């Protein structure tokens, strides 16, 4: 059995990325389980807090979920042509202490997708994640690109309302599942 963790980089209740993530959960191919991870409750990174109190519970929970997975899918919004601060903050916390990076991230397959109300999907945000993924030693999957543009017309009432996007998401999930299964450690 292959286990993937899917994480949305948005905290908004009506998030297009969380809707995309939840649609993906139901598309797991046979032999694959996709679990939803959450960045909710993760405080802003502060080395003084880490030194005094250690790793916050919300961080520890997500970190262990990622460490135990065979692969991770990031569902990233794009804010001002870049990575959302809350999402990057969660990854930064998960890299603490730095001695844990190989255990949590090293050699682990990562896929990046996302939805945006703009015309270019999350192209810039997805590209902006690559230096971080390289630094953490992940194995990025480049088998397919999925950048959902004009998300307010494609995702309605928390569901994908566009058959072509639904098929592309299914192909994305299937392709990454095969990649992650082939790279099991």
Secondary structure, DSSP 4 states (H G I P E B T S, - for coil): -EEEEEEES---TT-HHHHHHHHHHTTPPTTEEEEEE--TTPPPP-HHHHHHH-S-HHHHHHHHHHHT-SEEEEE---BTTB--HHHHHHHHHHT-SGGGHHHHTTT-EEEEEEE-SSTTTTHHHHHHHHHHHHHTT-EE--S---EE-SHHHHEETTEE--HHHHHHHHHHHHHHHHHHHHT--
